[in-house]
Each structure stands twice: as C-alpha cells, then as structure tokens.
Amino acid sequence: MLMKGQQNLHMEKWIEKGDVLIEALPYIQRFNRKIIVVKYGGSAMLDEDFMTSVIQDITLLKLVGFKPIIVHGGGKAISRHIDRLGMDTKFINGLRVTDDETLDAAEMVLNSVNKKLVQIVEQLGVRAIGISGKDGRLLTVKKKLSEGEDIGYVGEVTKVNTDILLDLLEKDFLPIVCPIGLDENFHGYNINADDAASAIAEAVKAEKLAFLTDTEGVYMDPDNAASVISEMTVSEAQKLIDDGIIAGGMLPKIKNCMGAIKNGVSRVHILDGRIPHSILLEIFTNKGIGTAILDDEQEKFYTDTELGK
C-alpha cells in the first residue's frame, strides 16, 4: 500500500504526463492532415531497438493526423557490407566512388532496410508501402559531381513523381522511400538520403521536413553540448555559414534545409535519432529538442529562446 507521500509523487507523475498531452494539443491541431517528410538515417538505424522506437514515433504521428513519408538512408550499413565483401573502394574528395558493383551492393542493403521498416510499421497496425525511387520513376536523377569530379553512379534528383506519393497518402498508406533513382537512360543511381528527402519534401509541399541524424542539432559552439540552437531563420543560418560556425559535415545538411525552406517547406528540423522520442519532443513541445530552421518571415515558436542560447 502506498504511503501518502508516495501517492502524491505518483499522482504528480500522472499530472505531468497529462500536461505533456495538453502541450501537444495545439501542434496536433495545427499540423492535422499536413505532410511531414522524415529522413531517417545514422547510427540509430544499426540498432533494432532504436529503429523500432523511431518507427513507433512516426507511426504515432500518422495516427494523430499527420501524413508522414519516410525517406531512409543506410550508408553505415552499406559501408559495413562492402567491407565484409572485401570490395576495393576508391574515394574522391572523401566520398566513396559508386561503380556498378558498389551500386548493386548499396541497392541490396537499402532494399533490405526498406522492407524491415515496412515490417515494423505493419506490426504497429498501420499500412505501409516500401517503394524504390526506381518504381514508377519516382525519382529521376542526373549524375552528381563532387567539386567537378566524377564519383560514379551518385545521383542528383531532377524530378519527383509526386502522383505516386500523394496517391499512397490519399489511400492512407505510409510511404517508405528507398533512395535509388533512374537517369534519363534508365541507369540506376544511389542518392544521398538527405538530398532525396529534401527533393521529395519540396515536391509535395511538405509542412515539415525532419532529419533524424547523429547530432542533437546545430551548435553555436561545437565544444559545448548546451549550445544547441533551438530555432534559426534562413538568414541566421547563412550568417553562421559565412562566419564558419556551420562547417564540415553539417554544411551540406544545412544547405539542404535552406533549399527546402526556399522551395516551399514551412519548417525543417534537425534531430538526434538516438534520443528516444526526439521527433515527438521536437514537434509536440514548446521548447523542442533539436534545431528548427524557418523562413525569415515566419514567427518563432520558442519565444524564450535566443539564437545560440
């Protein structure tokens, strides 16, 4: 039998849970029936428990009225598979050159990941369709160069067949996209999942684009974990790039975010996919947990937060 103090503590925990649900209500109302594109990648894909947790969260978004589209990566799993096969690897500007053999290995791994994600969603009682960018020419690409150099069959998206995705959403499916595309000559190309997610979000005029990564967000000071920037406008992001604060591997991701905003996506989020329920905390709470990027004209949600604090 619980003592009075224990009863009060127990009740306070339930009240806190109720407060969280109430805090989520205006966000559920605001984004009901809106499309959200989630790019899922990074280390969280290598751990089955993390994977299940992430997919549970995205499934919950669908069940409360969102229209999610998942675009998944698999770079780490591809690298592990290629290493196990003992395949020769060539790098240009730090990027793996994708020849025919590497493309075959990448497509095999990505298709396996795709069907695993479909299986988890279906187990949660939601209908999912796994689709490659090849299917129905969902993703048409051209060769992508790295600083002017050819890195093989790596594609840049030139066209998204939105009819496929919008039709699946209308029929109440959760689309899960494998980032492999076709060029005009019907040759396959591997596509960076960030690039694919951004192109899809822009094409379907998504309300939100969320990148689940291996970082908590954008840091004002990379050596200070408490310096994650909750919100910033495109102009503020550009200033951080000009000042050299945003650099390295974060730079192309931020440029994708800025491009998505300029092409009609309302809000872009960068989150740590290894943190349980990060996407729910970012979307459904006032403070959020990652970094949100928005157009210069939009009002910030986190009025108690200043850039870099």
C-alpha positions as CSV (number, residue, x, y, z in Angstrom):
1,M,0.0,0.0,0.0
2,L,1.4,3.4,-1.0
3,M,2.1,5.9,1.8
4,K,0.6,9.4,1.4
5,G,3.9,11.0,0.2
6,Q,4.3,8.2,-2.4
7,Q,0.7,8.6,-3.5
8,N,1.3,12.4,-4.1
9,L,4.5,11.6,-6.0
10,H,2.7,9.0,-8.1
11,M,-0.1,11.5,-8.8
12,E,2.3,14.2,-9.8
13,K,3.9,12.0,-12.4
14,W,0.5,11.3,-13.9
15,I,-0.3,15.0,-13.9
16,E,3.0,15.7,-15.7
17,K,2.0,13.2,-18.4
18,G,-1.3,15.0,-18.7
19,D,0.4,18.3,-19.1
20,V,2.6,17.0,-21.9
21,L,-0.5,15.8,-23.7
22,I,-2.2,19.2,-23.3
23,E,1.0,20.9,-24.6
24,A,0.9,18.7,-27.7
25,L,-2.7,19.6,-28.5
26,P,-2.2,22.9,-30.4
27,Y,0.5,21.3,-32.5
28,I,-1.7,18.3,-33.3
29,Q,-4.4,20.8,-34.4
30,R,-2.0,22.9,-36.4
31,F,-0.5,20.1,-38.4
32,N,-3.5,17.8,-38.8
33,R,-3.6,16.3,-42.3
34,K,-0.3,18.1,-43.2
35,I,2.5,16.2,-44.9
36,I,5.8,15.6,-42.9
37,V,8.8,14.1,-44.6
38,V,11.2,12.3,-42.2
39,K,14.7,11.4,-43.3
40,Y,15.8,8.5,-41.1
41,G,19.5,7.6,-41.1
42,G,22.6,7.5,-39.0
43,S,23.7,5.2,-36.2
44,A,20.1,4.7,-34.9
45,M,19.5,2.5,-38.0
46,L,22.1,0.0,-36.8
47,D,20.3,-0.8,-33.5
48,E,17.0,-2.6,-33.7
49,D,15.6,-1.1,-30.5
50,F,16.4,2.4,-31.8
51,M,14.8,1.6,-35.1
52,T,11.7,0.3,-33.5
53,S,11.4,3.4,-31.3
54,V,11.8,5.8,-34.2
55,I,9.2,4.0,-36.3
56,Q,6.8,3.9,-33.4
57,D,7.1,7.7,-33.1
58,I,6.5,8.2,-36.8
59,T,3.6,5.8,-36.7
60,L,2.1,7.8,-33.8
61,L,2.4,11.0,-36.0
62,K,0.2,9.3,-38.6
63,L,-2.3,8.0,-36.0
64,V,-2.8,11.6,-34.7
65,G,-3.5,13.0,-38.1
66,F,-0.1,13.8,-39.8
67,K,0.7,12.4,-43.2
68,P,4.3,11.1,-42.9
69,I,6.6,10.0,-45.6
70,I,9.8,8.2,-44.6
71,V,13.0,8.5,-46.7
72,H,15.7,6.3,-45.2
73,G,19.4,6.1,-45.6
74,G,21.7,3.2,-45.0
75,G,25.2,4.5,-45.5
76,K,26.7,2.9,-42.5
77,A,25.1,-0.5,-43.2
78,I,26.3,-0.2,-46.9
79,S,29.9,0.5,-45.8
80,R,29.9,-2.5,-43.4
81,H,28.5,-4.8,-46.1
82,I,31.1,-3.6,-48.7
83,D,33.9,-4.1,-46.2
84,R,32.7,-7.6,-45.4
85,L,32.7,-8.4,-49.1
86,G,36.3,-7.1,-49.3
87,M,35.5,-4.9,-52.3
88,D,38.0,-2.4,-53.5
89,T,37.0,1.1,-52.6
90,K,38.1,4.4,-54.2
91,F,37.4,7.8,-52.6
92,I,37.4,11.2,-54.3
93,N,37.1,14.3,-52.0
94,G,36.3,11.9,-49.1
95,L,33.3,10.4,-51.0
96,R,33.1,6.7,-52.0
97,V,33.1,6.2,-55.7
98,T,30.0,4.2,-56.7
99,D,30.8,1.9,-59.6
100,D,28.4,-0.8,-60.8
101,E,29.4,-3.3,-58.2
102,T,29.1,-0.8,-55.4
103,L,25.7,0.3,-56.6
104,D,24.5,-3.3,-56.6
105,A,25.6,-3.7,-53.0
106,A,24.1,-0.4,-52.0
107,E,20.8,-1.2,-53.6
108,M,20.7,-4.7,-52.0
109,V,21.3,-3.2,-48.5
110,L,18.8,-0.3,-48.9
111,N,16.1,-2.6,-50.2
112,S,16.6,-4.9,-47.1
113,V,16.4,-1.9,-44.8
114,N,13.3,-0.7,-46.6
115,K,11.4,-3.9,-46.1
116,K,12.5,-4.1,-42.5
117,L,10.9,-0.7,-41.9
118,V,7.8,-1.7,-43.6
119,Q,7.6,-4.8,-41.4
120,I,7.9,-2.7,-38.2
121,V,5.1,-0.3,-39.3
122,E,2.8,-3.1,-40.3
123,Q,3.4,-4.7,-36.9
124,L,2.1,-1.5,-35.3
125,G,-1.2,-1.7,-37.2
126,V,-0.5,0.9,-39.9
127,R,-0.4,0.1,-43.6
128,A,3.0,0.9,-45.2
129,I,4.3,0.7,-48.7
130,G,8.0,0.4,-49.4
131,I,9.0,2.0,-52.7
132,S,12.2,2.5,-54.5
133,G,12.9,5.7,-56.4
134,K,13.1,3.5,-59.4
135,D,9.4,2.4,-59.1
136,G,7.2,4.4,-61.4
137,R,10.2,6.7,-61.9
138,L,9.5,8.2,-58.5
139,L,13.0,9.8,-58.5
140,T,14.6,10.9,-61.8
141,V,18.3,11.9,-61.4
142,K,21.3,13.2,-63.2
143,K,24.9,12.4,-62.4
144,K,26.1,14.4,-59.3
145,L,29.7,15.6,-59.3
146,S,32.0,16.3,-56.3
147,E,33.9,19.5,-56.8
148,G,33.7,18.9,-60.5
149,E,34.9,15.3,-60.3
150,D,33.0,12.1,-61.3
151,I,32.2,9.9,-58.3
152,G,30.3,7.3,-60.3
153,Y,26.6,6.4,-60.0
154,V,25.7,9.0,-57.5
155,G,22.6,10.9,-58.5
156,E,21.2,14.4,-58.0
157,V,17.3,14.5,-58.1
158,T,15.9,16.4,-61.0
159,K,12.3,15.3,-60.8
160,V,9.9,13.7,-58.3
161,N,6.8,11.8,-59.4
162,T,4.5,13.2,-56.7
163,D,1.5,11.4,-58.1
164,I,2.7,8.2,-56.6
165,L,3.3,9.6,-53.1
166,L,0.1,11.7,-53.0
167,D,-1.9,8.7,-54.1
168,L,-0.5,6.5,-51.4
169,L,-1.1,9.2,-48.8
170,E,-4.7,9.6,-50.0
171,K,-5.3,5.9,-49.7
172,D,-4.0,6.0,-46.1
173,F,-0.6,4.3,-46.6
174,L,2.6,5.4,-45.0
175,P,5.2,5.5,-47.9
176,I,8.8,4.4,-47.1
177,V,11.2,5.5,-49.8
178,C,14.5,3.8,-50.7
179,P,16.8,6.5,-52.2
180,I,17.7,4.8,-55.5
181,G,16.8,6.6,-58.8
182,L,17.0,6.3,-62.5
183,D,18.6,8.7,-65.0
184,E,17.2,9.5,-68.4
185,N,18.8,6.4,-69.8
186,F,17.3,4.2,-67.1
187,H,20.5,3.5,-65.3
188,G,20.3,3.2,-61.5
189,Y,21.9,5.8,-59.2
190,N,22.5,5.9,-55.5
191,I,21.1,9.1,-53.9
192,N,22.2,10.8,-50.7
193,A,19.2,10.3,-48.4
194,D,19.3,13.9,-47.3
195,D,19.1,15.1,-50.9
196,A,16.3,12.7,-51.7
197,A,14.3,13.8,-48.6
198,S,14.7,17.4,-49.4
199,A,13.6,16.9,-53.1
200,I,10.6,15.0,-52.0
201,A,9.6,17.5,-49.3
202,E,9.9,20.3,-51.8
203,A,7.9,18.5,-54.5
204,V,5.0,17.5,-52.2
205,K,5.0,20.9,-50.5
206,A,5.5,19.3,-47.1
207,E,4.7,21.3,-44.0
208,K,7.7,19.8,-42.2
209,L,10.9,18.1,-43.1
210,A,12.8,16.3,-40.3
211,F,16.3,15.0,-40.4
212,L,17.0,12.2,-37.8
213,T,20.8,12.2,-37.6
214,D,23.7,11.5,-35.2
215,T,23.7,15.0,-33.8
216,E,21.5,16.9,-31.4
217,G,21.1,19.8,-33.8
218,V,23.2,22.9,-34.8
219,Y,25.7,24.0,-32.1
220,M,26.7,27.6,-31.7
221,D,29.9,26.2,-30.1
222,P,30.7,22.6,-31.2
223,D,32.6,22.0,-27.9
224,N,29.5,23.0,-25.8
225,A,26.7,20.5,-25.8
226,A,24.4,23.1,-24.2
227,S,24.8,25.5,-27.1
228,V,22.3,23.8,-29.4
229,I,20.3,26.5,-31.3
230,S,16.6,25.8,-30.9
231,E,15.5,27.9,-33.9
232,M,17.1,30.0,-36.6
233,T,15.9,31.6,-39.8
234,V,17.4,31.1,-43.2
235,S,19.3,34.4,-42.9
236,E,20.7,33.5,-39.5
237,A,21.8,30.1,-40.9
238,Q,23.5,31.9,-43.8
239,K,25.4,34.2,-41.3
240,L,26.6,31.1,-39.3
241,I,27.9,29.6,-42.6
242,D,29.6,32.9,-43.5
243,D,31.2,33.1,-40.0
244,G,32.4,29.5,-40.3
245,I,30.3,28.3,-37.4
246,I,28.4,25.8,-39.6
247,A,31.0,23.8,-41.5
248,G,32.2,20.3,-42.2
249,G,29.6,17.6,-42.5
250,M,26.8,19.8,-41.1
251,L,27.2,22.3,-44.0
252,P,25.6,20.2,-46.8
253,K,22.8,19.3,-44.5
254,I,22.1,22.9,-43.6
255,K,22.2,23.9,-47.3
256,N,19.6,21.2,-47.9
257,C,17.5,22.7,-45.2
258,M,17.8,26.2,-46.5
259,G,16.9,25.0,-50.1
260,A,13.8,23.2,-48.8
261,I,12.6,26.3,-47.0
262,K,13.2,28.5,-50.0
263,N,11.2,26.0,-52.1
264,G,8.1,25.9,-50.0
265,V,8.7,23.7,-47.0
266,S,7.4,25.5,-43.9
267,R,9.8,24.2,-41.3
268,V,12.9,21.9,-41.2
269,H,14.1,20.1,-38.1
270,I,17.5,18.5,-37.3
271,L,17.2,16.0,-34.5
272,D,19.3,13.2,-32.9
273,G,17.6,10.0,-33.9
274,R,19.4,8.2,-31.0
275,I,17.4,10.1,-28.4
276,P,14.2,8.3,-27.6
277,H,11.1,10.1,-28.9
278,S,13.2,13.1,-30.3
279,I,10.8,13.7,-33.1
280,L,7.8,13.8,-30.8
281,L,9.6,16.1,-28.3
282,E,10.6,18.5,-31.1
283,I,7.2,18.7,-32.8
284,F,4.8,18.5,-29.8
285,T,6.5,20.5,-27.1
286,N,7.1,24.3,-26.8
287,K,10.8,24.1,-26.2
288,G,11.7,21.3,-28.6
289,I,14.8,19.2,-28.5
290,G,16.7,19.9,-31.8
291,T,17.2,22.7,-34.2
292,A,14.3,24.1,-36.3
293,I,15.0,26.2,-39.4
294,L,12.4,28.5,-40.8
295,D,11.8,31.3,-43.3
296,D,12.7,34.8,-42.3
297,E,9.1,35.8,-42.4
298,Q,7.9,33.1,-40.0
299,E,7.2,33.7,-36.3
300,K,9.4,31.7,-34.0
301,F,7.6,29.2,-31.7
302,Y,10.3,29.3,-28.9
303,T,9.9,32.9,-27.8
304,D,12.0,32.3,-24.7
305,T,15.0,31.2,-26.8
306,E,17.6,33.4,-28.4
307,L,20.0,32.3,-31.1
308,G,22.8,30.3,-29.6
309,K,21.4,30.1,-26.1
